[in-house]
Amino acid sequence: MQKFVVALVLATLGHAAAAGEISSEYTDLDISKDCAVFAAAAEGDGDWANLVCSGWRGYPVIIYASDLRESVFYGFPPPGDLAPAWESFAAFNSTAPKLEWRIEREDGRALPFATIHRWSVSDPEDPDDPEARIEVLVVAKVGQLHAREGCAVGLVRATGNPGANEMARRIADEQARDFVCGADERVYVGDPIPEFSRAE
C-alpha cells in the first residue's frame, strides 16, 4: 500500500509549478557554535535540552533533544510557542551538521520555503552498530513570520539511493509551500524508511 501511495504522489509532483526561480543555499548547524540552550532538564529530570540555532539570514532552527532523539523545527514557530509538535524517528537518531535551504526568488524577494536535512537513524534491532544506521533526507516546510507553520513534508531514504538529493529537492519545490501540517500526508520514498511520527 505504501508503495502505491508513493507512486501516486510522485506521479502528481510535476503538476505544481513554481512561481519564481528556486535554488539551494547551505548553512552549518554546529551546536557548539551556532546554538544556544533555552531550556534543559534539571538534575534528576532526565536528559533533554531545547536549543535555538542560527539558520539562513535570521531564520532560526529549533532543536529539541531527548533520549538520544531529535526533533527539529525550521523557521519561525507559532507566537509564544517555542515547543511545537514533536516530530522524530522512533529509533535513536541524530541530524547532520549541514542544512540545505530551498530558496525562491521573485521580484527581488528571497523566501526560504523548505529545508532538506540528513538524519542518521539507528537500527532498532541493533542500535549500537554504526554500520546498521540508515540515512534519511527529511524535507520540511519552513515556518514564516506571516504563517508560522512548519513540519516534515517528505522522507527520502538516502542509504543506497544515489538520486536521493534530487528527489528531496523535487518534493520540497512542489509540495512544501502548500502542505498543511497535521492534515496532509507526508511523501515517503525508499524502502524501508524507519518509523517517523508527529505528536502534538
Buried (B, 14 or more C-beta within 10 A) or exposed (E): EEEEEBEEBBEEBEEEEEEEEBEEEEBEBEBEEBBEEEEEEEEEEEEEBBBBBBBBEEBBBBBBBBEEBBBBBBBBBBEEEBBBBBBBBEBBBBBEEEBBBBBBEEEEEBBBBBBBBBBBBBBEEEBEEEEEBBBBBBBBBBBBEEEBBBBBBBBBBBEEBEEBBEBBBBBBBBBBBEBEBEEEEBBBBBEEBBEBEBEE
